[in-house]
Amino acid sequence: MSHAATKWAFDQPELYRDMKPSEWAVLMVLADCHNPVNGCFPSQDYICSKTNLGERAVRDQLANLRERGLIAWDAAREGQRRGSNRYRLGFEADFQPAKSAGREDAVSTGETERSQPAESDALNRQNLPPNLVREPVKEPDEREAREDRKKIEAAFWRMVKVWPQQNGLPTERALRQFFDLAADERAEAERMFPHWLALLKAQSKDHVPAPYTYFREKLWAGVPEPSEEKPTAIVAPPFGPVWSAVRMRALLTPPAEAPPAKGFMAALIAQDDAKGRQARLTRQAMHGWPKVNRMQEAAESRRGITVAPELEALAALMEPVPVNGDLWALWLAEHEKRGWPWLPDPGQMPVVYFPVGGPDGLEAFEAAIKHEDKGNDGGGREAA
């Protein structure tokens, strides 16, 4: 994807007030497929899949864009088969508009119909450039460029999702700044990130600089190189295996005593019936495990917890549970039965971790936790 191409495409509806949404959708797909090195080679099948338009409609919109002078194309062949067209976009330096571009009589003379792009081969469904040259390609192709972008974004989110004091603030500017770094700088920024946080904590800093500032000013450069000693703490992301194991371990401890109830609530709790029992469980979930409640409040802002490194071993006791699936429903019922506070909304996360074996595996989980705590002399003390 080319940022210059997408920005250019976004500006076109302002310039052409009569541009149809379907026309602009096709233009946006072309811009999204544009690669600064290799160009733009989406098949018409691919454009159809991204715009939900039929093949004929896509060809009509491509012809319209060509008549506006926004795109041009070169037909390509792969042996005896017709390959993906090479589309050229109006912002490119070597762009040459069609001869009929901008002419009001183009439709009446039939040039629009004749200038429609050739239909791509039905077998050519991938958004890949055809092999136009026989020399070895020295630059990465579009697929490799997309994979590299995904890796860079993944590295960015590994840091930002546990960034203290981020609290859902916009990250677009920080992501652009991260992309502007050299590859070795991005790797160093991620490697030194936990040590930078540890340094701020050791210095009792109240404010944690935003991601954009960290990347722009390269704040990791001032962090002392960590020693070969084991780290004293790690960050466990919310809803992950370590975070979930720490949460479940806390829930298996006796609940704290709730403050005295008053008025109607006190009378309801005192009832010896189903309503009274439900009220007692609800009040227990609110007050019985304050540490768990703090963890879950932080998780709503996508903030994790800091734990001792040895607690990473607890991840082996957990399994991913699809959100809103059958096993998820069993865990919800178990929480309601025991009066445990239920999880906050996990957002877009497809899975959340629970002990292996479902609620029936809690006994084995508890035994393993006690063994781990004994082996670690109480384990590490974690803090939200």
C-alpha positions in Angstrom: 0.0 0.0 0.0 1.2 3.5 -0.8 0.3 6.3 1.6 0.8 8.8 -1.3 -1.7 6.9 -3.4 -4.4 6.6 -0.7 -4.1 10.3 0.2 -4.4 11.2 -3.5 -7.5 9.0 -3.9 -9.1 10.5 -0.7 -8.9 14.0 -2.3 -10.7 13.1 -5.5 -14.3 13.3 -4.4 -13.6 16.9 -3.4 -12.4 17.7 -6.9 -15.1 15.7 -8.7 -18.4 16.4 -7.0 -20.3 14.1 -9.4 -18.1 11.1 -8.6 -20.3 8.1 -7.7 -19.5 6.1 -4.5 -18.9 3.0 -6.6 -16.4 4.9 -8.8 -14.6 6.2 -5.7 -14.6 2.7 -4.2 -12.8 1.3 -7.2 -10.3 4.1 -7.1 -9.6 3.4 -3.4 -8.9 -0.2 -4.2 -6.4 0.7 -6.9 -4.7 3.1 -4.5 -4.6 0.5 -1.7 -2.9 -1.9 -4.2 -0.4 0.6 -5.4 3.2 -0.2 -4.6 5.8 2.5 -5.1 8.3 0.0 -6.5 6.2 -2.4 -8.5 3.1 -0.4 -9.5 -0.5 -1.5 -9.3 -1.7 -4.9 -10.6 -5.0 -5.9 -9.0 -7.1 -8.4 -11.0 -10.7 -7.4 -11.7 -11.8 -10.4 -9.6 -9.9 -8.8 -6.7 -11.5 -5.4 -7.2 -15.0 -7.0 -7.3 -14.3 -8.8 -4.0 -13.2 -5.6 -2.3 -16.0 -3.4 -3.6 -18.9 -5.9 -3.8 -19.5 -4.7 -7.3 -20.2 -7.0 -10.3 -17.6 -7.5 -13.0 -19.5 -5.3 -15.5 -19.9 -2.5 -12.9 -16.2 -2.6 -12.1 -15.2 -2.3 -15.7 -17.6 0.6 -16.2 -16.1 2.5 -13.2 -12.6 1.8 -14.4 -13.6 3.3 -17.8 -15.1 6.4 -16.0 -12.0 6.9 -14.0 -9.9 6.7 -17.2 -12.1 9.3 -18.9 -11.7 11.6 -16.0 -7.9 11.4 -16.5 -7.4 9.8 -13.1 -6.1 6.4 -14.2 -4.6 4.6 -17.2 -3.7 1.0 -17.8 -1.5 -1.3 -19.9 -2.8 -4.7 -20.8 -0.6 -7.6 -19.8 -0.4 -11.2 -20.9 1.0 -14.3 -19.2 1.8 -16.7 -22.0 -1.5 -17.5 -23.8 -3.6 -16.1 -20.8 -4.6 -12.6 -20.3 -3.0 -11.3 -17.0 -3.8 -8.4 -14.7 -3.6 -5.0 -16.1 -0.9 -2.6 -15.0 -2.8 0.4 -13.7 -1.2 3.9 -13.6 -2.6 6.5 -11.2 -2.8 10.2 -11.8 -0.4 11.2 -9.1 2.5 9.2 -10.5 5.3 11.2 -12.1 5.2 9.3 -15.4 1.4 9.3 -15.7 0.0 9.9 -19.2 -3.8 10.4 -19.3 -5.8 8.8 -22.1 -6.3 10.8 -25.2 -10.0 11.0 -24.6 -9.7 11.9 -21.0 -11.8 14.9 -20.1 -13.7 15.0 -23.3 -17.4 15.5 -22.9 -18.1 13.6 -26.2 -16.2 10.4 -25.1 -19.4 8.6 -24.3 -21.3 9.7 -27.3 -18.5 8.6 -29.7 -18.3 5.2 -28.1 -14.7 5.7 -26.9 -15.6 4.8 -23.3 -16.9 1.4 -24.3 -13.8 0.7 -26.5 -11.4 1.9 -23.9 -12.6 -0.4 -21.1 -9.9 -2.5 -19.5 -9.4 -6.0 -20.8 -11.0 -8.7 -18.7 -8.5 -10.4 -16.5 -8.1 -14.2 -16.8 -10.5 -16.0 -14.5 -7.6 -18.0 -13.0 -5.6 -14.9 -12.1 -7.3 -14.0 -8.8 -4.3 -12.9 -6.7 -3.3 -9.3 -6.3 0.2 -9.9 -7.7 2.1 -8.2 -10.5 2.7 -10.3 -13.6 6.2 -11.3 -14.5 6.9 -8.5 -16.9 10.7 -8.9 -16.8 13.1 -11.8 -16.9 15.8 -10.2 -14.9 15.9 -11.1 -11.2 13.7 -8.8 -9.1 15.9 -6.9 -6.7 13.2 -5.2 -4.7 10.6 -7.1 -2.6 7.3 -7.6 -4.3 4.0 -6.3 -3.1 3.2 -9.3 -1.0 6.5 -9.1 0.8 6.0 -5.4 1.4 2.5 -6.1 2.9 4.0 -8.8 5.2 6.8 -6.4 6.3 4.2 -3.8 7.1 2.2 -6.3 9.2 5.4 -7.2 11.1 6.1 -3.6 11.8 2.6 -3.0 13.0 2.7 -6.1 15.2 5.9 -4.8 16.9 4.2 -1.4 17.4 1.1 -2.9 19.0 3.2 -5.2 21.3 4.4 -2.1 23.0 1.4 0.2 22.8 -1.1 -2.3 24.1 0.7 -2.3 27.5 1.8 1.4 27.4 1.1 3.0 30.8 -1.2 6.0 30.9 -2.1 5.5 27.2 -5.8 4.9 28.1 -7.1 4.6 24.5 -5.5 7.8 23.2 -5.0 8.1 19.4 -2.1 6.2 18.1 -2.1 7.1 14.3 0.7 9.7 14.7 2.8 7.4 16.8 2.4 4.6 14.2 3.6 6.8 11.4 6.6 7.9 13.5 7.4 4.2 14.2 7.3 3.5 10.5 9.7 6.4 9.8 12.4 4.8 12.0 15.0 2.6 10.4 14.6 -1.2 10.8 17.4 -1.4 13.4 15.9 1.5 15.3 12.5 -0.1 15.5 14.1 -3.3 16.8 16.1 -1.4 19.4 13.0 0.6 20.4 11.1 -2.6 21.2 14.1 -4.4 22.8 14.7 -1.5 25.3 11.0 -0.7 25.9 10.6 -2.7 29.1 14.0 -1.5 30.4 12.9 2.1 29.7 9.7 1.5 31.7 11.7 0.0 34.5 14.0 3.0 34.6 11.0 5.4 34.8 9.6 3.3 37.7 13.0 3.3 39.5 13.2 7.1 39.1 9.6 7.4 40.5 8.4 9.2 37.4 4.7 10.1 37.6 4.4 10.8 33.9 5.2 8.3 31.1 5.9 9.9 27.7 3.5 9.1 24.9 4.5 6.6 22.2 5.0 9.3 19.6 7.5 11.1 21.9 9.3 7.8 22.7 9.8 7.1 19.0 10.5 10.7 17.8 13.0 11.5 20.5 14.4 7.9 20.6 14.2 7.9 24.3 15.5 4.3 24.5 18.9 5.6 23.5 19.4 7.0 27.0 18.6 3.8 28.8 21.5 1.8 30.3 22.2 -1.5 28.6 20.5 -4.2 30.8 22.7 -6.6 32.6 22.6 -10.3 31.9 20.7 -10.8 35.2 17.1 -12.0 35.0 14.6 -9.2 34.7 12.9 -8.3 38.0 9.5 -7.9 36.4 7.5 -8.4 33.1 4.3 -6.9 31.8 1.4 -9.4 31.3 -1.1 -8.1 28.7 -4.8 -8.1 29.7 -6.8 -11.3 28.9 -3.6 -13.1 28.0 -2.5 -16.4 29.6 -0.3 -15.0 32.4 -2.8 -12.2 33.2 -5.7 -14.7 33.3 -3.8 -17.1 35.4 -2.9 -14.4 38.0 -6.6 -13.4 38.0 -7.9 -16.9 38.5 -5.3 -17.6 41.2 -6.6 -14.6 43.1 -10.2 -15.7 42.7 -9.4 -19.1 44.3 -8.5 -17.3 47.6 -11.1 -16.6 50.2 -13.1 -13.4 49.5 -12.5 -10.3 51.6 -15.3 -9.2 53.9 -17.7 -6.7 52.3 -18.6 -3.5 54.1 -21.9 -3.6 56.1 -25.0 -3.2 53.9 -27.7 -0.8 54.8 -31.4 -0.3 54.3 -33.0 -2.3 51.5 -29.8 -4.1 50.5 -29.2 -5.3 54.1 -32.8 -6.6 54.3 -32.4 -8.3 50.9 -29.1 -10.0 51.9 -30.7 -11.3 55.1 -33.4 -13.1 53.2 -33.1 -16.9 53.2 -34.3 -17.5 49.6 -33.0 -17.3 46.1 -33.1 -13.5 45.9 -31.2 -13.2 49.1 -28.5 -15.7 47.9 -28.2 -13.9 44.6 -27.8 -10.5 46.4 -25.1 -12.0 48.6 -23.2 -13.4 45.6 -23.5 -10.1 43.7 -22.2 -8.1 46.7 -19.4 -10.6 47.1 -18.4 -10.1 43.4 -18.2 -6.4 44.0 -16.2 -6.4 47.2 -14.7 -9.9 47.7 -11.6 -9.6 45.5 -10.5 -6.0 45.2 -7.2 -6.9 43.5 -9.1 -8.7 40.7 -11.4 -5.7 40.3 -8.4 -3.4 40.0 -6.9 -5.7 37.3 -10.2 -5.7 35.4 -10.6 -1.9 35.6 -7.1 -1.5 34.1 -8.0 -4.1 31.4 -10.9 -2.0 30.2 -8.2 0.6 29.2 -6.1 -2.3 27.8 -3.5 -2.0 30.5 -1.8 -5.1 31.8 -0.1 -6.0 35.1 3.5 -6.2 36.1 4.4 -9.6 37.5 7.5 -11.5 38.5 9.2 -13.4 35.6 8.7 -16.8 37.2 4.9 -16.3 36.8 5.3 -16.8 33.1 5.2 -20.5 33.8 1.5 -20.2 34.7 0.7 -19.7 31.0 1.1 -23.5 30.5 -1.9 -24.0 32.7 -4.2 -21.9 30.5 -6.0 -22.5 27.2 -7.6 -20.0 24.8 -11.4 -19.9 25.0 -13.4 -18.3 22.1 -15.4 -15.3 23.2 -19.1 -16.0 23.4 -18.6 -19.7 22.6 -19.9 -22.7 24.5 -16.9 -22.9 26.9 -17.1 -19.2 27.5 -20.8 -19.7 28.6 -19.7 -22.5 31.0 -17.1 -20.2 32.6 -19.7 -17.4 32.9 -22.0 -19.8 34.7 -19.2 -20.9 37.0 -18.5 -17.2 37.9 -22.1 -16.6 38.7 -22.3 -19.7 40.8 -19.3 -18.8 42.9 -20.0 -15.1 43.2 -16.8 -14.2 41.2 -16.6 -10.9 39.3 -17.0 -11.5 35.6 -14.6 -10.2 32.9 -15.0 -6.8 31.3 -15.6 -6.5 27.6 -12.5 -7.9 25.8 -13.2 -5.8 22.7 -11.9 -7.2 19.5 -10.0 -10.1 21.1 -11.2 -13.4 19.7 -10.2 -15.5 22.7 -9.6 -15.1 26.4 -7.6 -17.5 28.5 -9.0 -19.8 31.2 -7.6 -22.9 33.0 -7.2 -25.9 30.9 -10.2 -28.3 31.0 -12.9 -25.8 31.6 -14.5 -25.4 35.1 -14.0 -29.1 35.7 -10.3 -28.5 35.5 -10.2 -25.9 38.4 -9.1 -28.5 40.9 -6.1 -29.5 38.9 -5.3 -25.8 38.3 -5.5 -25.0 42.0 -3.2 -27.9 42.8 -0.7 -26.7 40.2 -0.9 -23.2 41.5 -0.1 -24.3 45.0 2.8 -26.3 43.7 4.2 -23.3 41.8 3.8 -21.0 44.8 5.6 -23.5 47.0 8.4 -23.9 44.5 8.8 -20.1 44.2 8.5 -19.5 47.9 5.3 -17.6 47.4 5.9 -16.5 43.8 6.3 -12.9 42.8 4.0 -10.2 43.9 2.1 -8.7 41.0 0.7 -5.2 40.8 -1.9 -3.8 38.4 
